């Protein structure tokens, strides 16, 4: 059985480098201490009550039908965007970069290097502002994988795999005078045991609600062997949403409007589920929509989009379908299909393609022809595409715009400029052709 296919581009996998799968099946932990539940979002009304377990929890015994679900992407009558004409200009060379992060008002490009460093760079200089190479081991899909700056406080958050291979999200304070990260201030916020070496996710980002979102893969190996992705008692195969501040003696707080708060047996930190390896996700700075580039298994790569209501609830409680589905196709027959939301766009592994690398909606004015397009690419082929979100969701329009080998990220830097990141060492900036 297939889900309604919008299009299959004959053009998703491995990430960073091919990693061998381990055999450790030790499961996953619930972090440093137990999460506290706090009403941290009282200023943003939520019109949707937390779901009951019977309506949202996916269990194998609940699969009684295979009727296609309905996508959450809104239709629109907006005219198609003009086709972008762009080039890539090298910004700098780095040691296995995996991401570029902007700190609001800073004007500096923060490059995350997989071996464990953060480099603050401009067109004229670069400076290592954080070194945690002693805490991680950059092998395969492990290492320092993510960085996010607090929207209002002098704090930074990093996502790395520790020397045992488990995911750690940690907080550090920033020196307001030098811009250096205070290594002595490092505080572990959340930890998740990883049963295998791959599918660690890595992306962290503050959403429009100023809360921290954490992307986690399904635990690794292949084919979701432990069936974690649709299991809402596990944090694996999910996007989590937390307030990373210490609260009532706990290392973080769970927002009271998270969809699984109060649901028996569910982990309250979960925001979205049914994901294989959401290596990169982003929020559209214009409307708050959530975009997820979810790395596929052996055949398909997918782009997911969920619309925001009042800029604040994109992805809330959404089941993206893995491992009941890969792309639009049925995958694990023992996993339930009810409630799974299909991707906006899927492409296959033809032509040497293997692993999707997201991805952000361009909203800056430095490259006018990119404005409004969602830009993403593929790790193996190096192809970079732009997807027009203004056309109806069942008629996606995708055009190839550039090429960069070992592509791992398309992300936004200072002044909303777009950057392409190659794990081979290059960071490049998009410019008008």
Secondary structure, DSSP 8 states (H G I E B T S, - for coil): -B---S-EE------SS--------------SS--EEE-TTTTS---S----HHHH---GGG-----------------------EEEEEEEE-SSEEEEEE-TTT--EEEEETTTEEEEE-SS-EEEEEE-TTT---STT-SEEEEEE-SSSSEEEEEEE-TTS-EEEEEEEE-TTT--EEEEEEEEEEEE--SSSS-----EEE-TTS-EEEEE---SSSS-TT--TT-TTS-TTEEEEEB-S-BTTBS-EEETTSTTTT-TTS-TTEEEE--S---EEEE-TTT--EEEEE--SSSEEEEEEE--STTS-TTTT-B--TTTEETTEE--TTS--TTB---SEEEESGGG---EEEEEE---SSSGGGTTEEEEEETTT-EEEEEETTS-TTS-EEEEEEE-TTEEEEEE-GGG-EEEEETTSEEEEEEE-
